[in-house]
C-alpha cells in the first residue's frame, strides 16, 4: 500500500477521503456535504475513482500541517503532493522511497524538477480548473466595476437614475445619438488601462492573460520576480509594490493568507494608490486591513471594490460594505462548480496511480 505525504490544506485533504480507507467518517461526511452543491453523488464518485485507479487505492495518506512535519514524513513517502512546501536536494536526500511529486498548481518553482529527474522521480504540475474559475471571477468583478454595472443595474428610468445621483436626461435626438442618456461618468476602458497583480502565481497568471487579451498593460509584484522568460509568457512586467499601487488603474490580489500578508493593503498602501482605482480581492479578506478599507471607501479613494471573500462568512446584515453602490460582493463562489475540484482530484489520482504501476 503506497504512502502519500500531502501538504495539509482544506482542498487537498480530500485525497484522504478518496484514497485512505482509514479516513475518519466525520471528514468523509464533511466532504460529501461540501461537494453536494453540484455533486450529490460524491460518495459514489469516490467509489468510481477507487475502482478506476487501483494502483492508488488503498493508500496511507499523511497530512502535514507544516514544512517540518512534511519533512518528517518524507522517509516513508512513496508519493507527495505539495502546493508550496519545497522539494529540493535536501528533501530528496531523506526520501529514499519517493517515486513521484505532484504539484498542487501550475506554479511549481518549489519543486526542483531537475534534481527529481536525476533520481528518476517523476513530477507534474496541476493546472487547476478551480484556479481558472477563480481567475475568471476576479476578471468578472473587474469588468463589472469598470463598466459601473453595480452602480447602474436596473436603473432604467430618469427618476431612478437621478435618485442615485446620476444627472440622467435625454439628448437632443434631432442632432445626436442617445447613448449614455443616463450621463454616467467615469466608465473605465480596459484597453490601455494598467492592471496591477499582487502575486503572479497560478491564479494571477490567468488574470494576466486576460488582461493582455483586453489590451491592458499588466504589471505585477511579489517577493521573487519571475524570470524574463516567464514574464514574457504572461505579458507582465515586475514593479515594486509602491510603484504598482501608484500606476495601476485596477489592482487584483492573489496572495496566500499568512502572517506576512495579513493587512498587506493598509492605510499607507491605500494612500499610494491612484485616486479612483479599482481593488479586487478573491484571495482572503484579511489581506486588506478592514478599517483602512472602510476609510478608503468612505473617502472615495477607491473607485470600486470587488470581493468574493469576506471578514466574516456569512456576513452580518449590517456590514458597512453593503451600503456602498460601487462594490461587487459575491458569497465566496469564485471556485465555480464543484465539478472543477473533482476533475482536479481525478487528475492527481491518475498521476499518482501512474507512478505506482
C-alpha positions as CSV (number, residue, x, y, z in Angstrom):
1,X,0.0,0.0,0.0
2,X,1.6,3.3,-1.0
3,X,2.2,6.1,1.5
4,X,1.3,9.6,0.3
5,X,2.6,12.7,2.1
6,X,0.3,15.7,1.5
7,X,0.6,19.3,2.4
8,X,-2.5,19.7,4.5
9,X,-4.9,22.1,3.0
10,X,-8.7,22.3,3.2
11,X,-8.9,21.5,-0.5
12,X,-6.0,19.0,-1.0
13,X,-7.0,16.9,2.0
14,X,-10.0,15.5,0.0
15,X,-7.3,13.0,-1.2
16,X,-7.5,11.3,2.2
17,X,-11.3,10.8,1.7
18,X,-10.8,9.3,-1.7
19,X,-7.7,7.2,-1.2
20,X,-7.3,6.3,2.5
21,X,-9.7,3.7,3.9
22,X,-8.8,4.8,7.4
23,X,-10.1,8.3,6.8
24,X,-12.4,9.4,9.6
25,X,-16.1,9.1,8.7
26,X,-16.6,12.7,10.0
27,X,-14.2,14.0,7.4
28,X,-15.8,11.9,4.6
29,X,-19.2,13.2,5.6
30,X,-17.9,16.7,5.7
31,X,-16.6,16.5,2.1
32,X,-19.8,14.7,0.9
33,X,-21.7,17.8,2.2
34,X,-19.1,20.2,0.7
35,X,-19.4,18.6,-2.8
36,X,-23.2,18.1,-2.6
37,X,-23.7,21.6,-4.1
38,X,-23.1,20.3,-7.6
39,X,-22.3,16.6,-6.9
40,X,-24.8,15.0,-4.6
41,X,-23.4,11.6,-5.8
42,X,-19.9,12.4,-4.4
43,X,-19.7,9.2,-2.3
44,X,-20.4,7.1,-5.4
45,X,-18.0,9.2,-7.4
46,X,-15.3,8.3,-4.8
47,X,-16.0,4.6,-5.3
48,X,-15.7,5.0,-9.0
49,X,-12.3,6.8,-8.7
50,X,-11.0,4.0,-6.4
51,X,-12.1,1.3,-8.9
52,X,-10.6,3.3,-11.9
53,X,-7.2,3.7,-10.3
54,X,-6.4,0.6,-8.2
55,X,-2.7,1.4,-8.0
56,X,-3.6,4.4,-5.8
57,X,-6.3,2.8,-3.7
58,X,-5.9,1.9,-0.9
59,X,-3.2,4.3,0.2
60,X,-1.9,5.6,3.6
61,X,-2.4,9.4,3.4
62,X,-0.3,11.5,5.8
63,X,-1.4,15.2,6.2
64,X,1.4,17.7,7.0
65,X,0.4,20.9,8.7
66,X,3.9,22.4,8.5
67,X,7.1,22.1,6.4
68,X,8.8,20.5,9.4
69,X,6.1,17.9,9.7
70,X,6.2,17.3,5.9
71,X,9.9,16.7,6.0
72,X,9.4,14.2,8.8
73,X,7.1,12.2,6.6
74,X,9.4,12.0,3.6
75,X,11.4,8.9,4.7
76,X,8.3,6.7,4.3
77,X,6.7,8.5,1.4
78,X,6.2,6.9,-1.9
79,X,4.4,9.9,-3.3
80,X,4.0,13.5,-2.3
81,X,1.5,16.3,-3.1
82,X,2.8,19.8,-2.4
83,X,1.5,23.3,-3.0
84,X,4.4,25.4,-1.8
85,X,6.4,23.1,0.5
86,X,9.8,22.7,-1.1
87,X,11.1,19.5,-2.7
88,X,14.8,20.0,-3.4
89,X,18.1,18.3,-2.9
90,X,17.8,18.3,0.9
91,X,14.3,16.8,0.9
92,X,15.2,14.2,-1.8
93,X,18.1,13.0,0.3
94,X,15.8,11.9,3.0
95,X,13.1,10.4,0.7
96,X,14.6,7.0,-0.5
97,X,11.2,5.6,-1.5
98,X,9.9,8.6,-3.4
99,X,8.6,7.9,-6.9
100,X,6.6,11.0,-7.8
101,X,6.0,14.6,-6.8
102,X,2.6,16.1,-7.6
103,X,2.5,19.9,-7.6
104,X,-0.8,21.4,-6.5
105,X,-0.9,24.2,-9.0
106,X,0.8,25.3,-12.2
107,X,3.5,27.3,-10.4
108,X,6.0,24.6,-9.4
109,X,9.0,26.7,-8.6
110,X,9.1,25.0,-5.2
111,X,9.9,21.7,-6.8
112,X,13.5,21.1,-8.1
113,X,12.4,19.2,-11.2
114,X,16.0,18.6,-12.4
115,X,17.0,17.0,-9.1
116,X,13.9,14.8,-9.2
117,X,14.6,13.8,-12.8
118,X,18.2,12.9,-11.9
119,X,16.9,10.4,-9.4
120,X,14.2,9.0,-11.7
121,X,11.4,10.7,-9.7
122,X,8.5,11.9,-11.8
123,X,6.9,15.4,-11.3
124,X,3.8,17.1,-12.6
125,X,2.0,20.4,-12.2
126,X,-1.7,20.7,-11.8
127,X,-3.3,23.3,-14.0
128,X,-6.2,23.6,-11.6
129,X,-9.6,24.1,-13.1
130,X,-10.6,25.7,-9.7
131,X,-7.8,28.3,-10.1
132,X,-9.0,29.2,-13.6
133,X,-12.6,29.6,-12.3
134,X,-11.3,32.0,-9.5
135,X,-9.3,34.0,-12.1
136,X,-12.5,34.2,-14.2
137,X,-14.4,35.5,-11.2
138,X,-11.7,38.1,-10.5
139,X,-11.9,39.4,-14.0
140,X,-15.7,39.4,-13.9
141,X,-15.6,41.6,-10.8
142,X,-13.2,43.9,-12.5
143,X,-15.3,44.3,-15.6
144,X,-18.5,44.8,-13.5
145,X,-16.9,47.6,-11.6
146,X,-15.0,49.2,-14.6
147,X,-18.3,49.4,-16.5
148,X,-20.2,50.6,-13.4
149,X,-22.7,47.8,-13.7
150,X,-23.2,47.6,-10.0
151,X,-24.0,51.3,-9.8
152,X,-26.5,51.3,-12.7
153,X,-28.0,47.8,-12.5
154,X,-31.8,48.1,-13.2
155,X,-31.7,51.9,-13.1
156,X,-33.6,52.4,-16.3
157,X,-35.7,55.4,-15.8
158,X,-34.7,59.1,-15.4
159,X,-36.3,59.1,-11.9
160,X,-34.4,56.0,-10.7
161,X,-31.1,57.3,-12.0
162,X,-31.5,60.8,-10.6
163,X,-32.4,59.3,-7.2
164,X,-29.0,57.6,-7.2
165,X,-27.2,60.9,-8.1
166,X,-26.8,60.4,-11.9
167,X,-27.9,63.5,-14.0
168,X,-30.0,61.4,-16.4
169,X,-31.5,63.4,-19.2
170,X,-32.0,62.5,-22.9
171,X,-30.1,64.3,-25.5
172,X,-31.5,66.4,-28.4
173,X,-32.2,63.5,-30.7
174,X,-32.6,65.9,-33.7
175,X,-28.8,66.2,-33.7
176,X,-27.2,63.4,-31.6
177,X,-27.4,59.8,-30.7
178,X,-28.8,58.9,-27.3
179,X,-26.0,56.7,-25.9
180,X,-25.4,57.1,-22.2
181,X,-28.5,59.3,-21.7
182,X,-28.1,58.3,-18.1
183,X,-24.9,60.6,-18.2
184,X,-22.9,58.1,-16.1
185,X,-19.4,59.4,-15.9
186,X,-16.1,57.6,-15.0
187,X,-16.7,54.4,-17.0
188,X,-13.3,52.8,-17.4
189,X,-11.9,51.4,-20.7
190,X,-9.9,48.3,-20.0
191,X,-7.9,48.8,-23.2
192,X,-5.0,50.9,-22.3
193,X,-5.6,50.8,-18.5
194,X,-3.0,49.4,-16.2
195,X,-3.7,46.2,-14.3
196,X,-1.6,45.5,-11.2
197,X,-1.5,42.0,-10.0
198,X,-0.2,41.3,-6.5
199,X,1.1,37.7,-6.7
200,X,1.6,36.2,-10.1
201,X,1.0,32.6,-9.1
202,X,-1.3,30.1,-10.7
203,X,-4.4,32.4,-10.5
204,X,-2.6,35.7,-11.1
205,X,-1.2,34.3,-14.3
206,X,-4.6,33.6,-15.8
207,X,-5.7,37.1,-14.8
208,X,-2.7,38.5,-16.6
209,X,-3.5,36.6,-19.7
210,X,-7.0,38.1,-19.8
211,X,-5.6,41.5,-19.1
212,X,-3.4,41.1,-22.1
213,X,-6.3,39.9,-24.2
214,X,-8.2,43.1,-23.3
215,X,-5.3,45.3,-24.2
216,X,-4.3,46.2,-20.7
217,X,-0.8,47.0,-19.5
218,X,-0.1,44.3,-16.9
219,X,2.4,44.8,-14.1
220,X,2.9,42.5,-11.1
221,X,4.7,42.4,-7.7
222,X,5.7,39.6,-5.4
223,X,8.7,38.7,-3.2
224,X,10.7,37.0,-6.0
225,X,10.4,38.3,-9.6
226,X,9.8,35.8,-12.3
227,X,12.4,35.0,-15.0
228,X,12.4,37.2,-18.1
229,X,11.1,34.1,-20.0
230,X,8.1,33.7,-17.7
231,X,7.4,37.5,-17.7
232,X,7.2,37.4,-21.5
233,X,5.0,34.3,-21.4
234,X,2.4,36.1,-19.2
235,X,2.9,39.5,-20.7
236,X,3.6,41.0,-17.3
237,X,6.4,43.4,-16.0
238,X,7.7,43.4,-12.5
239,X,7.2,46.5,-10.4
240,X,7.9,47.1,-6.7
241,X,4.7,47.3,-4.6
242,X,4.7,51.1,-4.2
243,X,5.2,51.6,-7.9
244,X,2.4,49.1,-8.7
245,X,0.0,50.9,-6.4
246,X,0.8,54.3,-7.9
247,X,0.5,53.1,-11.6
248,X,-2.5,50.7,-11.5
249,X,-6.0,51.6,-12.5
250,X,-7.1,48.3,-11.2
251,X,-5.4,46.0,-8.6
252,X,-6.1,42.3,-8.2
253,X,-4.8,40.5,-5.1
254,X,-3.6,36.9,-5.4
255,X,-1.5,36.0,-2.3
256,X,-1.9,33.3,0.3
257,X,-3.1,34.2,3.8
258,X,-0.3,34.1,6.3
259,X,1.3,36.5,8.9
260,X,3.4,38.2,6.2
261,X,0.3,39.0,4.1
262,X,-2.2,39.9,6.8
263,X,-3.1,43.6,6.4
264,X,-0.8,43.8,3.4
265,X,-3.0,46.5,2.0
266,X,-3.2,49.0,4.8
267,X,-3.8,52.7,5.2
268,X,-0.3,53.6,3.9
269,X,-0.7,51.5,0.8
270,X,-4.2,52.9,0.1
271,X,-2.6,56.3,0.2
272,X,-0.2,55.3,-2.5
273,X,-3.0,54.1,-4.9
274,X,-4.3,56.1,-7.8
275,X,-7.4,58.1,-6.9
276,X,-10.4,56.1,-8.2
277,X,-8.5,52.8,-8.5
278,X,-10.5,49.5,-8.5
279,X,-9.5,46.9,-6.0
280,X,-10.3,43.2,-6.4
281,X,-9.8,40.5,-3.7
282,X,-10.6,36.8,-4.4
283,X,-7.8,35.5,-2.1
284,X,-8.6,36.3,1.6
285,X,-10.3,39.3,3.1
286,X,-7.7,39.7,5.8
287,X,-5.1,40.6,3.2
288,X,-6.8,44.0,3.3
289,X,-6.9,46.0,6.6
290,X,-10.6,46.3,7.2
291,X,-10.6,49.7,8.9
292,X,-8.3,51.1,6.2
293,X,-10.6,49.7,3.5
294,X,-13.7,51.3,5.0
295,X,-11.9,54.6,5.2
296,X,-10.8,54.3,1.6
297,X,-14.4,53.6,0.6
298,X,-15.9,56.5,2.6
299,X,-13.3,59.0,1.3
300,X,-13.9,58.0,-2.3
301,X,-10.3,56.9,-2.7
302,X,-11.4,53.6,-4.3
303,X,-13.4,53.8,-7.5
304,X,-14.7,50.3,-6.9
305,X,-14.3,47.3,-4.7
306,X,-14.8,43.6,-5.7
307,X,-14.6,40.9,-3.1
308,X,-15.6,37.2,-3.1
309,X,-14.1,36.6,0.3
310,X,-15.2,38.4,3.5
311,X,-14.0,39.1,7.1
312,X,-17.0,37.1,8.4
313,X,-18.9,34.5,6.4
314,X,-21.8,34.7,6.2
315,X,-21.5,38.5,6.7
316,X,-23.7,40.4,9.1
317,X,-26.8,42.1,7.7
318,X,-25.4,45.5,8.7
319,X,-21.9,45.0,7.3
320,X,-20.9,48.6,6.3
321,X,-19.6,47.5,2.9
322,X,-23.1,46.6,1.8
323,X,-24.1,50.3,1.9
324,X,-21.8,51.3,-1.0
325,X,-23.1,51.2,-4.6
326,X,-19.6,50.9,-6.1
327,X,-19.0,47.4,-4.7
328,X,-19.5,43.9,-6.2
329,X,-19.6,41.4,-3.3
330,X,-20.3,37.7,-4.0
331,X,-20.7,35.0,-1.4
332,X,-17.4,33.1,-1.9
333,X,-18.5,31.4,-5.1
334,X,-15.4,32.1,-7.3
335,X,-14.3,28.4,-7.4
336,X,-17.4,27.7,-9.5
337,X,-18.9,24.3,-9.9
338,X,-17.7,21.5,-7.6
339,X,-17.0,19.5,-10.7
340,X,-13.9,21.7,-11.2
341,X,-12.5,20.4,-7.9
342,X,-13.5,16.8,-8.7
343,X,-11.7,16.9,-12.0
344,X,-8.6,18.3,-10.3
345,X,-8.7,15.4,-7.8
346,X,-9.1,12.8,-10.5
347,X,-6.1,14.2,-12.5
348,X,-4.0,14.0,-9.3
349,X,-5.1,10.5,-8.6
350,X,-4.4,9.4,-12.1
351,X,-0.9,10.8,-11.9
352,X,-0.2,9.2,-8.5
353,X,-1.6,5.8,-9.7
354,X,0.6,6.0,-12.9
355,X,3.7,6.4,-10.8
356,X,2.9,3.3,-8.8
357,X,2.4,1.0,-11.7
